[in-house]
Amino acid sequence: MLTLRPAVPADAPLILHYIRELAEYEREPEAAVATEADLHRWAFSEHPLVKVTMAEWAGEPAGFALWFLNFSTWEGKPGIYLEDLFVRPAFRGKGIGKALLQHLAALAVKEGWTRFVWQVLDWNTPAIEFYEAHGAKVMRPWLTCRVEGEALARLAEGAG
């Protein structure tokens, strides 16, 4: 009943819809400003920077995982960074999220990549419990840093 497959350009509208559903769930719908053109440029161009795995349940769109490679300087090898994992509410509880995690973990193992990393909001207890139940170690001492918008432009001003 479950099918996982690489996304194709025709999936861009559905991926964008999932991104917006996820942003709504994460209480920041106004922050989801990506466009179909962005997805085509970054996921479906000649040299894509992100990959998307689609999940279908009995032929119905059920969810997705959007990911890309990161790199461990200490280990000298790439790993997977999972940017988004989303299963539509009607399809939760069917093992789709677990299957997406397992699929990406298997890809990392097959390729000799050493890590599989993602973030979770500190208030999202169901997700934290789900991830920990599947072997994830929440890296509580690590804090995420982000520079964006005007702060990014100011920081870039000093570049030669």
C-alpha positions as CSV (number, residue, x, y, z in Angstrom):
1,M,0.0,0.0,0.0
2,L,2.9,2.4,0.6
3,T,5.0,3.6,-2.2
4,L,8.1,5.8,-1.8
5,R,9.5,7.4,-4.9
6,P,11.8,10.2,-6.0
7,A,9.9,13.4,-6.8
8,V,9.6,14.5,-10.4
9,P,9.0,18.1,-11.7
10,A,5.3,17.5,-11.9
11,D,5.2,17.0,-8.1
12,A,6.2,20.7,-7.5
13,P,2.7,21.9,-6.8
14,L,2.0,19.1,-4.3
15,I,5.4,19.6,-2.6
16,L,4.6,23.3,-2.2
17,H,1.2,22.3,-0.8
18,Y,2.9,20.0,1.8
19,I,5.4,22.8,2.7
20,R,2.5,25.1,3.4
21,E,0.7,22.5,5.4
22,L,3.8,21.9,7.5
23,A,4.3,25.6,8.0
24,E,0.7,25.9,9.2
25,Y,1.3,23.0,11.7
26,E,4.5,24.6,12.9
27,R,2.5,27.8,13.6
28,E,4.3,29.9,10.9
29,P,2.2,29.9,7.8
30,E,3.4,33.3,6.7
31,A,7.0,32.1,6.7
32,A,6.4,29.7,3.8
33,V,7.2,31.9,0.9
34,A,8.7,29.3,-1.4
35,T,7.3,29.0,-4.9
36,E,7.0,26.3,-7.5
37,A,9.7,28.1,-9.5
38,D,12.0,27.8,-6.4
39,L,11.3,24.1,-6.3
40,H,12.0,23.6,-9.9
41,R,15.3,25.6,-9.6
42,W,16.6,23.8,-6.5
43,A,15.1,20.3,-6.8
44,F,14.7,19.6,-10.5
45,S,17.5,21.5,-12.3
46,E,20.5,20.0,-13.9
47,H,22.4,20.3,-10.6
48,P,19.8,20.0,-7.9
49,L,20.7,21.1,-4.4
50,V,17.8,19.3,-2.7
51,K,16.1,15.9,-3.1
52,V,12.5,15.0,-2.4
53,T,11.1,11.6,-1.6
54,M,7.3,11.3,-2.1
55,A,5.1,9.0,-0.1
56,E,1.9,7.6,-1.5
57,W,-0.6,5.4,0.3
58,A,-2.8,3.2,-2.0
59,G,-2.0,5.7,-4.8
60,E,-3.0,8.7,-2.8
61,P,-0.5,11.5,-2.0
62,A,0.4,11.0,1.7
63,G,3.6,13.0,2.5
64,F,7.2,13.8,1.6
65,A,10.7,14.2,2.8
66,L,12.9,17.0,1.5
67,W,16.6,16.5,2.2
68,F,20.1,17.3,1.0
69,L,23.7,16.3,1.8
70,N,25.7,17.9,4.6
71,F,29.3,17.2,5.5
72,S,31.1,16.1,8.7
73,T,34.6,17.6,8.8
74,W,35.5,15.4,11.8
75,E,34.5,12.2,9.9
76,G,35.4,13.5,6.5
77,K,32.2,12.2,5.0
78,P,28.8,13.4,3.9
79,G,25.5,12.8,5.6
80,I,21.9,13.5,5.1
81,Y,20.2,16.6,6.5
82,L,16.4,16.2,6.5
83,E,14.9,19.6,6.1
84,D,11.2,18.5,6.1
85,L,9.4,15.3,6.9
86,F,5.6,15.6,6.6
87,V,2.8,13.1,6.6
88,R,-0.7,14.5,6.0
89,P,-2.9,14.1,9.1
90,A,-5.3,11.6,7.4
91,F,-2.4,9.2,6.7
92,R,-0.6,9.4,10.1
93,G,-0.4,6.2,12.1
94,K,0.2,4.0,9.0
95,G,4.0,3.9,9.4
96,I,4.7,6.4,6.6
97,G,6.9,8.7,8.7
98,K,8.9,5.7,9.9
99,A,9.2,4.3,6.3
100,L,10.6,7.7,5.1
101,L,13.1,7.7,7.9
102,Q,14.1,4.1,7.2
103,H,14.4,4.9,3.5
104,L,16.8,7.8,4.1
105,A,18.8,5.8,6.7
106,A,19.2,2.9,4.3
107,L,20.4,5.3,1.6
108,A,23.0,6.8,4.0
109,V,24.2,3.3,4.9
110,K,24.3,2.2,1.3
111,E,26.3,5.3,0.2
112,G,28.7,5.2,3.2
113,W,27.4,8.5,4.6
114,T,27.9,8.7,8.3
115,R,25.1,10.9,9.7
116,F,21.4,11.6,9.4
117,V,20.4,14.9,11.0
118,W,17.3,17.0,11.4
119,Q,15.7,19.5,13.7
120,V,12.5,19.4,15.7
121,L,10.7,22.2,17.5
122,D,11.1,21.9,21.3
123,W,7.3,22.1,21.8
124,N,6.6,19.3,19.3
125,T,6.5,16.5,21.9
126,P,4.8,13.9,19.7
127,A,7.5,14.3,17.0
128,I,10.3,14.2,19.6
129,E,8.9,11.0,21.1
130,F,8.5,9.5,17.6
131,Y,12.1,10.3,16.6
132,E,13.6,9.1,19.9
133,A,11.6,5.9,19.5
134,H,13.4,5.3,16.2
135,G,16.9,5.8,17.6
136,A,17.3,9.6,17.3
137,K,19.4,11.3,19.9
138,V,18.1,14.8,20.5
139,M,21.2,17.0,20.7
140,R,20.0,19.3,23.5
141,P,23.3,21.1,24.1
142,W,23.5,22.2,20.5
143,L,21.7,25.4,19.5
144,T,20.8,26.4,15.9
145,C,22.2,29.7,14.6
146,R,20.6,31.5,11.6
147,V,21.3,34.7,9.8
148,E,18.6,35.9,7.4
149,G,17.0,38.9,5.8
150,E,18.6,42.3,6.6
151,A,21.1,40.7,9.1
152,L,22.3,38.5,6.2
153,A,22.7,41.5,4.0
154,R,24.6,43.4,6.7
155,L,26.9,40.4,7.3
156,A,27.6,40.1,3.6
157,E,28.6,43.8,3.3
158,G,32.0,43.0,4.8
159,A,32.8,40.4,2.2
160,G,35.5,41.3,-0.2
